[in-house]
Amino acid sequence: MAIRVKLREILEQRGISQRELARLTGLRASTVNHLCSDKVDRVYLETLELICKTLNISIEELIEID
C-alpha cells in the first residue's frame, strides 16, 4: 500500500505558492517543500490537520492511498 500527499497538485489548482502556504500556516518553507515532493516518508498528523484547515479541504483530498 502506497500513501501519497497530493499537496503540490492542490496548490497548483488553487494558484497558491509553497511560500504562501508556509506563511498562511506558520510552517517552515522547507517543510512545505518536502510535503510537495515525491519523497515524503513521514509527516506529523498535526501538520496535515493544519494544512487541511488552512486550505479548507478534507484529509481525503490531501492524501491518496494506492
C-alpha positions in Angstrom: 0.0 0.0 0.0 1.4 3.4 -1.0 0.3 6.6 0.5 0.9 9.9 -1.4 0.4 13.5 -0.3 -1.2 15.5 -3.1 -0.2 18.9 -1.8 1.6 20.0 -4.9 -1.4 19.4 -7.1 -3.8 21.1 -4.7 -1.6 24.2 -4.5 -1.2 24.3 -8.3 -5.0 24.1 -8.8 -5.6 26.9 -6.4 -2.8 29.1 -7.6 -1.1 29.1 -4.2 2.7 29.0 -3.9 4.5 26.9 -1.4 5.9 30.1 0.2 2.4 31.5 0.6 1.2 28.2 2.2 4.1 28.4 4.6 3.2 32.0 5.5 -0.5 31.1 6.0 0.2 28.1 8.2 3.3 29.2 10.0 5.1 26.1 8.8 8.7 26.3 7.6 9.1 26.7 3.9 11.3 23.6 3.9 8.5 21.6 5.5 6.0 22.6 2.8 8.6 21.9 0.1 9.2 18.4 1.5 5.5 17.7 1.5 5.2 18.8 -2.1 8.0 16.4 -3.1 7.6 12.8 -4.2 9.8 11.7 -1.4 7.5 12.2 1.7 8.3 9.4 4.1 6.8 10.8 7.3 4.7 13.7 8.4 3.1 14.8 11.7 -0.7 14.5 11.8 -0.9 18.0 13.3 0.8 19.3 10.2 -1.7 17.6 7.9 -4.5 18.9 10.0 -3.2 22.4 9.9 -2.8 22.3 6.1 -6.4 20.9 5.7 -7.8 23.6 7.9 -5.9 26.3 6.1 -6.9 25.1 2.6 -10.4 24.2 3.8 -10.1 20.6 2.4 -10.6 17.1 3.9 -7.8 14.7 4.6 -9.2 12.5 1.9 -8.5 15.3 -0.6 -4.9 15.7 0.6 -3.9 12.0 0.9 -4.1 9.3 -1.8 -3.9 5.6 -0.9 -2.9 3.3 -3.7 
